[in-house]
Amino acid sequence: MEARKTHPLMAEKIEVSSRVRNLKPYDPVSSLDIIRTRPDLVHYKLDWNETTVPPSPRVMKRLVDYLQNGSKLHWYPDMNNRELFERIAGYVGCTPSQVVVTNGSDEALEVICQVYLDDGSNVVSPVPTYNHFLHFAERTGASVKRIRAANPLLPSLKELSRAVDRNTKIIYLANPNNPTGNLYSPAEVLQLALHNPQCLVVSDEAYFEFAGVSCARLIDEIDNIIVTRSFSKCFGLAGLRIGYLVAPEVLISDIRRVHNPKSVNMLAQLAAVAALEDLPYYKSFIRSVKRSAALVQSYCRDRGIPCVPTYANFILMRFDDAPRVAKLLEEEGVYVRDRSRQLPGMIRLGLGTEEQMTEVLERLDRVLQRMSR
């Protein structure tokens, strides 16, 4: 291919913002390319903590009906979708005026950073945690204080409080946390917020449905808590990108200064409403995930493999050579996340139904047999 020629009037490179110059791009690790090369194999994609079953049949029916019956895809999405806001508010236990619907909970986290952070401010967060939020924070010019507990699986909120200074604007808690799976109780979070009234406490509850514990009710008690949630995990709508945040109305008015209400497409809105209309379907899947967690724990106990159950839809397993285990599982069509750089020896195994996990554990058996030869 002929080398690209630069126009003589374009000799100088356009400079990027000073805030962006030292940032590293977010590097998503995906198994999709490998999966596409092996269409003959039944794959178990457990590396991104997605659901392992399709969304509720009601979701599929709602989307098909919309597309087949005069859909208005040439129109912008409904920016004031009353049904959606009321469904979410009813599900959370708040009012529609305390809800902002976003393009995945990622957009909610990004908007929070845009609204409350700037040069010279900082964020305090336990690590390891969800790195994309930390990336959003650094993009604003803020710095991030990464607090690593002596035992990352049992972090202390007191350690976070000690790291707060006069420039701290946000304390970020993935709750349950990814990848450790630990959970902060509403009482703990309330105390943290009360002791740091100058800071916004963000409870990122992407895995709320599996934990069953939320800080959402705290938004009626104090004005410095925001809860973010996602339809990407339990509800299985990761490909449509929809999430939301709930917050006191005094914070909602600030967030609306920045949030783009056109960012959530119409299909995602319809799917979210349909999902919330079929909670029994998802509760059944959650029960199956919990039984699968017990199945994996029993497997590990019988084989002397250390494991850590979590409040989310994944479990941590420790091996002497975690990277090799992850690689050999990939060869077996099972995709997990090697977390050994953050948590020595650990792989993170997403959980599906009992039938699925029985097959996954059979493939893990084959891997361990290969490694013992």
JOVENWO-V757419 format. One record per run of one state. SS is the DSSP state (2 for helix, 1 for strand, 0 for the rest). FROM is the first residue (numbers start at 1). TO is the last residue. If there is no record, write none. Layout:
ss->{SS/SS}
from->{FROM/FROM}
to->{TO/TO}
This chain:
ss->{0/2/0/2/0/2/0/1/0/2/0/2/0/2/1/0/2/0/1/0/2/0/1/0/2/0/2/0/1/0/2/0/1/0/2/0/2/0/1/0/1/0/2/0/2/0/2/0/2/0/1/0/1/0/2/0/1/0/1/0/1/0/2/0}
from->{1/8/11/18/22/32/37/44/46/57/69/82/93/96/99/103/104/117/122/127/131/140/143/148/152/155/157/164/168/175/186/196/200/205/208/212/216/221/225/231/243/248/249/256/261/264/266/277/279/304/307/309/314/319/322/332/334/336/337/339/346/351/354/373}
to->{7/10/17/21/31/36/43/45/56/68/81/92/95/98/102/103/116/121/126/130/139/142/147/151/154/156/163/167/174/185/195/199/204/207/211/215/220/224/230/242/247/248/255/260/263/265/276/278/303/306/308/313/318/321/331/333/335/336/338/345/350/353/372/373}
